Amino acid sequence: MPVALNRPPSRPINVWLYLGIPVLVAIVLLLLELTSLDMDIAKLFYDPAAGQFIGRHSFFLEDILHDRAKQVVIGLGLVAIVGFIASLMLKKLNPWRRELGCLVMAMALSTSFVTPLKAVTAVQCPWSLQEFGGKETYSELLSPRPPTDKPGRCWPGGHAATGFTLFALFFVLRDRRPRMARAALWFALGLGTVFSAGRMLQGAHFFSHNVWTAVFCWLISLGCYYAVLYRKPAPAGAPAPATASNL
């Protein structure tokens, strides 16, 4: 049987940074529901003369940035699953078993929460609204939904979650590879932002829908990291745990 290796303590977590900022962003998003910001931003991407959003039928936005890009991220998730399964059998991957398991868990949860919330909230997409050539009536997130035969399925942003789910890479790498973790963080933030912008250009989501998705994905990844990987620093004066220096 392989010998279990003691894991070193995790790097300290700044609660105000890791948890406080997402909570603050959520509060700001709730306050923005009292404004017309979402609608004002959406109007920037709508062409009244054509009666549609400027990216509504864009091949690049739909086929490349949406469909193909999503397949790439799904492929990464499958690689993580295969890696985790392999870590149960291959000694070389044993030290990374918990990281791979955390990555699989965080990515799965960060994408699976979207569909149930869409069904429960029934928020309409911009392209379905009367203001943008559709037939549905706009309503704020926390307001009752107007009667309709076609409930919306647009909150939170699904494609944005495909990008922001990679926040999990930051947490998986932060204790072992800090530099790679920071690069992964910026990559996930950039990819999620690009995916969000693409769907906004198509009229599929409001600005706030995607920011909410980023908040949820961050908190899910943080929770998975804390539950699976985080180890409190040893008390002062306590001997350091044994590690394998050759890993």
VOPAGU-2260 file (C-alpha; in pm, 1 decimal, decimal comma):
REM VOPAGU-2260
SITE   aa  ch    i         X         Y         Z
SITE  MET   A    0       0,0       0,0       0,0
SITE  PRO   A    1     131,7     350,8     -72,8
SITE  VAL   A    2     251,8     547,3     226,6
SITE  ALA   A    3      30,8     845,6     308,1
SITE  LEU   A    4     221,7    1173,8     297,3
SITE  ASN   A    5     161,5    1446,6     551,6
SITE  ARG   A    6      45,5    1762,3     380,4
SITE  PRO   A    7     198,2    2095,5     479,9
SITE  PRO   A    8     -27,6    2364,3     629,6
SITE  SER   A    9    -213,9    2578,6     379,5
SITE  ARG   A   10    -125,5    2937,2     307,0
SITE  PRO   A   11    -330,5    3176,9     522,8
SITE  ILE   A   12    -672,6    3281,1     394,8
SITE  ASN   A   13    -766,4    3648,3     420,7
SITE  VAL   A   14   -1135,6    3616,8     504,9
SITE  TRP   A   15   -1206,3    3980,2     418,5
SITE  LEU   A   16   -1057,6    3925,9      74,1
SITE  TYR   A   17   -1176,5    3574,4     -10,8
SITE  LEU   A   18   -1524,4    3597,5     141,6
SITE  GLY   A   19   -1584,5    3964,8     212,2
SITE  ILE   A   20   -1545,5    4089,7    -144,9
SITE  PRO   A   21   -1790,6    3836,0    -297,2
SITE  VAL   A   22   -2046,6    3917,7     -27,6
SITE  LEU   A   23   -1998,2    4290,7     -92,4
SITE  VAL   A   24   -2042,0    4234,4    -466,2
SITE  ALA   A   25   -2364,9    4042,5    -398,4
SITE  ILE   A   26   -2498,4    4330,5    -189,2
SITE  VAL   A   27   -2410,1    4579,1    -463,9
SITE  LEU   A   28   -2588,4    4359,8    -719,7
SITE  LEU   A   29   -2901,6    4359,7    -507,2
SITE  LEU   A   30   -2886,8    4739,1    -483,7
SITE  LEU   A   31   -2838,7    4765,4    -859,3
SITE  GLU   A   32   -3180,4    4603,7    -897,6
SITE  LEU   A   33   -3315,0    4944,2    -790,9
SITE  THR   A   34   -3151,6    5104,8   -1095,8
SITE  SER   A   35   -3180,6    5061,8   -1472,0
SITE  LEU   A   36   -2813,6    4966,5   -1518,2
SITE  ASP   A   37   -2884,5    4620,6   -1662,9
SITE  MET   A   38   -3128,1    4760,6   -1915,0
SITE  ASP   A   39   -2901,5    5053,7   -2004,2
SITE  ILE   A   40   -2606,5    4822,8   -2074,8
SITE  ALA   A   41   -2821,9    4586,0   -2279,5
SITE  LYS   A   42   -2942,2    4876,0   -2497,0
SITE  LEU   A   43   -2581,3    4941,8   -2597,0
SITE  PHE   A   44   -2578,0    4603,9   -2773,8
SITE  TYR   A   45   -2920,9    4632,5   -2937,0
SITE  ASP   A   46   -2975,7    4757,3   -3289,9
SITE  PRO   A   47   -3328,7    4904,4   -3312,8
SITE  ALA   A   48   -3308,1    4929,9   -3692,0
SITE  ALA   A   49   -3238,7    4558,5   -3727,7
SITE  GLY   A   50   -3468,2    4469,5   -3437,4
SITE  GLN   A   51   -3209,4    4242,6   -3276,3
SITE  PHE   A   52   -2890,7    4236,6   -3071,1
SITE  ILE   A   53   -2576,0    4300,3   -3272,9
SITE  GLY   A   54   -2434,7    3956,1   -3198,3
SITE  ARG   A   55   -2760,7    3762,4   -3214,8
SITE  HIS   A   56   -2665,4    3554,6   -3518,1
SITE  SER   A   57   -2287,7    3582,1   -3502,1
SITE  PHE   A   58   -2114,2    3259,6   -3609,4
SITE  PHE   A   59   -1810,2    3339,5   -3396,6
SITE  LEU   A   60   -2008,2    3417,8   -3081,6
SITE  GLU   A   61   -2241,8    3119,9   -3112,9
SITE  ASP   A   62   -2037,1    2844,3   -3272,4
SITE  ILE   A   63   -1685,0    2928,9   -3156,1
SITE  LEU   A   64   -1706,7    3132,0   -2834,9
SITE  HIS   A   65   -2012,3    2946,5   -2705,6
SITE  ASP   A   66   -2026,0    2590,8   -2840,5
SITE  ARG   A   67   -1659,9    2509,2   -2909,1
SITE  ALA   A   68   -1524,4    2693,6   -2606,7
SITE  LYS   A   69   -1770,5    2513,6   -2382,8
SITE  GLN   A   70   -1654,5    2180,8   -2526,0
SITE  VAL   A   71   -1292,5    2268,8   -2441,6
SITE  VAL   A   72   -1379,3    2340,0   -2077,9
SITE  ILE   A   73   -1587,4    2021,8   -2059,9
SITE  GLY   A   74   -1283,8    1838,5   -2194,7
SITE  LEU   A   75   -1073,2    1986,2   -1915,6
SITE  GLY   A   76   -1328,2    1861,2   -1664,6
SITE  LEU   A   77   -1309,8    1513,3   -1814,2
SITE  VAL   A   78    -929,4    1523,7   -1789,2
SITE  ALA   A   79    -964,2    1611,9   -1420,0
SITE  ILE   A   80   -1198,7    1316,4   -1366,2
SITE  VAL   A   81    -961,8    1078,3   -1544,9
SITE  GLY   A   82    -671,7    1218,9   -1342,6
SITE  PHE   A   83    -856,0    1165,7   -1015,8
SITE  ILE   A   84    -944,7     807,2   -1106,2
SITE  ALA   A   85    -583,8     746,1   -1212,8
SITE  SER   A   86    -458,7     884,5    -881,5
SITE  LEU   A   87    -636,9     597,6    -706,9
SITE  MET   A   88    -417,0     351,3    -894,4
SITE  LEU   A   89     -95,4     526,9    -994,5
SITE  LYS   A   90     156,7     597,2    -721,2
SITE  LYS   A   91     295,9     893,5    -913,0
SITE  LEU   A   92     -38,8    1073,1    -888,8
SITE  ASN   A   93    -118,4     974,2    -528,4
SITE  PRO   A   94      14,1    1303,4    -380,2
SITE  TRP   A   95    -225,6    1499,2    -604,6
SITE  ARG   A   96    -532,7    1288,3    -530,3
SITE  ARG   A   97    -702,6    1538,1    -300,9
SITE  GLU   A   98    -627,7    1828,3    -535,5
SITE  LEU   A   99    -773,7    1640,2    -830,8
SITE  GLY   A  100   -1076,4    1539,6    -627,8
SITE  CYS   A  101   -1127,8    1899,5    -518,0
SITE  LEU   A  102   -1098,4    2017,7    -878,9
SITE  VAL   A  103   -1358,7    1768,5    -997,7
SITE  MET   A  104   -1595,7    1857,9    -713,0
SITE  ALA   A  105   -1563,3    2233,5    -759,1
SITE  MET   A  106   -1606,3    2223,4   -1136,7
SITE  ALA   A  107   -1905,3    1992,0   -1111,7
SITE  LEU   A  108   -2081,9    2207,2    -852,9
SITE  SER   A  109   -1994,0    2532,5   -1030,9
SITE  THR   A  110   -2175,3    2419,5   -1344,0
SITE  SER   A  111   -2456,1    2206,1   -1201,5
SITE  PHE   A  112   -2609,4    2480,0    -984,4
SITE  VAL   A  113   -2704,4    2691,0   -1286,2
SITE  THR   A  114   -2990,1    2489,8   -1438,6
SITE  PRO   A  115   -3189,3    2443,0   -1113,6
SITE  LEU   A  116   -3161,8    2813,9   -1032,6
SITE  LYS   A  117   -3274,0    2906,2   -1383,2
SITE  ALA   A  118   -3584,5    2692,2   -1338,8
SITE  VAL   A  119   -3664,3    2834,8    -994,7
SITE  THR   A  120   -3609,7    3202,5   -1074,1
SITE  ALA   A  121   -3765,2    3203,2   -1426,7
SITE  VAL   A  122   -3587,8    3527,5   -1521,2
SITE  GLN   A  123   -3635,9    3631,6   -1882,9
SITE  CYS   A  124   -3346,6    3682,4   -2125,3
SITE  PRO   A  125   -3304,8    4030,1   -2277,2
SITE  TRP   A  126   -3383,7    3897,4   -2626,8
SITE  SER   A  127   -3726,3    3782,1   -2501,6
SITE  LEU   A  128   -3831,4    4121,5   -2366,7
SITE  GLN   A  129   -4064,3    4371,1   -2530,5
SITE  GLU   A  130   -3794,3    4639,0   -2511,8
SITE  PHE   A  131   -3579,2    4428,9   -2744,2
SITE  GLY   A  132   -3834,6    4297,5   -2991,8
SITE  GLY   A  133   -3965,4    4009,5   -2781,0
SITE  LYS   A  134   -4301,6    3950,6   -2615,1
SITE  GLU   A  135   -4214,1    3910,2   -2245,9
SITE  THR   A  136   -4233,8    4168,1   -1968,8
SITE  TYR   A  137   -3923,3    4267,9   -1774,2
SITE  SER   A  138   -3912,6    4210,9   -1398,7
SITE  GLU   A  139   -3640,5    4259,7   -1140,0
SITE  LEU   A  140   -3471,5    3957,3    -986,2
SITE  LEU   A  141   -3660,1    3972,1    -656,8
SITE  SER   A  142   -3991,8    4082,9    -806,8
SITE  PRO   A  143   -4285,1    3851,4    -890,4
SITE  ARG   A  144   -4276,7    3721,0   -1247,0
SITE  PRO   A  145   -4546,3    3850,5   -1484,4
SITE  PRO   A  146   -4782,2    3579,1   -1616,3
SITE  THR   A  147   -4640,1    3404,5   -1922,3
SITE  ASP   A  148   -4660,1    3077,3   -2111,7
SITE  LYS   A  149   -4281,1    3074,1   -2153,1
SITE  PRO   A  150   -4097,9    3122,3   -1821,4
SITE  GLY   A  151   -3744,0    3255,1   -1862,6
SITE  ARG   A  152   -3431,4    3049,5   -1803,5
SITE  CYS   A  153   -3167,0    3321,3   -1789,8
SITE  TRP   A  154   -3050,4    3373,7   -1430,9
SITE  PRO   A  155   -2774,0    3307,9   -1353,8
SITE  GLY   A  156   -2554,7    3303,4   -1664,6
SITE  GLY   A  157   -2481,9    2949,2   -1777,3
SITE  HIS   A  158   -2201,7    3015,8   -2023,7
SITE  ALA   A  159   -2032,9    3250,5   -1778,4
SITE  ALA   A  160   -2017,6    2958,3   -1535,0
SITE  THR   A  161   -1823,9    2761,4   -1796,8
SITE  GLY   A  162   -1543,6    3014,8   -1761,9
SITE  PHE   A  163   -1570,9    3105,1   -1394,6
SITE  THR   A  164   -1571,9    2738,6   -1293,0
SITE  LEU   A  165   -1195,5    2752,2   -1352,1
SITE  PHE   A  166   -1163,5    2951,5   -1029,5
SITE  ALA   A  167   -1122,6    2598,0    -895,9
SITE  LEU   A  168    -775,8    2581,9   -1053,4
SITE  PHE   A  169    -663,7    2875,3    -839,8
SITE  PHE   A  170    -762,7    2706,0    -516,6
SITE  VAL   A  171    -622,5    2368,2    -619,0
SITE  LEU   A  172    -283,4    2523,4    -695,2
SITE  ARG   A  173    -256,7    2796,1    -428,6
SITE  ASP   A  174     -71,0    2588,3    -169,3
SITE  ARG   A  175     160,9    2395,7    -402,3
SITE  ARG   A  176     215,9    2630,9    -696,6
SITE  PRO   A  177     136,7    2992,3    -594,9
SITE  ARG   A  178     254,4    3148,7    -920,4
SITE  MET   A  179      55,7    2906,0   -1131,0
SITE  ALA   A  180    -242,1    2966,6    -902,3
SITE  ARG   A  181    -232,8    3340,5    -967,9
SITE  ALA   A  182    -207,8    3280,6   -1340,5
SITE  ALA   A  183    -503,9    3040,9   -1321,0
SITE  LEU   A  184    -704,6    3302,7   -1131,3
SITE  TRP   A  185    -653,3    3567,4   -1397,1
SITE  PHE   A  186    -719,1    3314,4   -1672,0
SITE  ALA   A  187   -1050,5    3207,2   -1514,8
SITE  LEU   A  188   -1153,0    3568,2   -1456,0
SITE  GLY   A  189   -1062,4    3665,0   -1811,7
SITE  LEU   A  190   -1229,7    3363,6   -1970,3
SITE  GLY   A  191   -1548,3    3409,1   -1769,3
SITE  THR   A  192   -1555,1    3777,4   -1862,7
SITE  VAL   A  193   -1510,1    3702,9   -2233,8
SITE  PHE   A  194   -1782,9    3439,1   -2224,7
SITE  SER   A  195   -2010,8    3681,9   -2039,5
SITE  ALA   A  196   -1949,9    3963,0   -2288,2
SITE  GLY   A  197   -2020,4    3732,3   -2579,1
SITE  ARG   A  198   -2359,3    3631,5   -2443,1
SITE  MET   A  199   -2445,5    3992,4   -2361,4
SITE  LEU   A  200   -2371,5    4088,0   -2722,1
SITE  GLN   A  201   -2617,7    3817,6   -2827,0
SITE  GLY   A  202   -2886,2    3937,5   -2585,4
SITE  ALA   A  203   -2878,6    3616,1   -2383,4
SITE  HIS   A  204   -2799,1    3774,3   -2046,6
SITE  PHE   A  205   -2792,8    4098,7   -1857,4
SITE  PHE   A  206   -2468,4    4223,0   -1702,5
SITE  SER   A  207   -2575,0    4134,2   -1347,1
SITE  HIS   A  208   -2659,5    3774,2   -1444,3
SITE  ASN   A  209   -2294,5    3705,5   -1521,4
SITE  VAL   A  210   -2155,9    3883,5   -1217,2
SITE  TRP   A  211   -2386,5    3675,6    -997,1
SITE  THR   A  212   -2245,5    3365,8   -1166,8
SITE  ALA   A  213   -1889,6    3474,3   -1087,0
SITE  VAL   A  214   -1983,7    3521,3    -720,3
SITE  PHE   A  215   -2144,4    3176,7    -699,4
SITE  CYS   A  216   -1853,6    3002,1    -873,6
SITE  TRP   A  217   -1599,7    3170,9    -647,5
SITE  LEU   A  218   -1785,9    3078,3    -330,0
SITE  ILE   A  219   -1831,9    2719,0    -446,4
SITE  SER   A  220   -1461,0    2682,1    -524,6
SITE  LEU   A  221   -1368,7    2844,2    -194,2
SITE  GLY   A  222   -1601,6    2608,7      -6,2
SITE  CYS   A  223   -1461,9    2300,9    -181,8
SITE  TYR   A  224   -1106,7    2411,0    -109,5
SITE  TYR   A  225   -1181,0    2473,4     256,5
SITE  ALA   A  226   -1358,6    2138,6     292,3
SITE  VAL   A  227   -1107,9    1923,8     104,4
SITE  LEU   A  228    -765,5    2090,2      97,5
SITE  TYR   A  229    -734,8    2360,4     360,1
SITE  ARG   A  230    -516,9    2278,0     659,8
SITE  LYS   A  231    -483,1    2525,7     944,5
SITE  PRO   A  232    -129,2    2642,3    1021,5
SITE  ALA   A  233      37,0    2453,8    1306,3
SITE  PRO   A  234      49,3    2631,3    1645,8
SITE  ALA   A  235     364,4    2830,5    1714,9
SITE  GLY   A  236     642,3    2603,8    1835,8
SITE  ALA   A  237     485,4    2287,5    1700,9
SITE  PRO   A  238     708,8    2068,6    1479,0
SITE  ALA   A  239     653,9    2102,2    1105,1
SITE  PRO   A  240     479,5    1805,5     940,2
SITE  ALA   A  241     690,1    1571,0     733,7
SITE  THR   A  242     673,6    1620,5     358,5
SITE  ALA   A  243     817,9    1454,5      53,1
SITE  SER   A  244    1075,7    1696,1     -83,5
SITE  ASN   A  245    1106,3    1508,1    -409,5
SITE  LEU   A  246     747,9    1565,7    -521,9
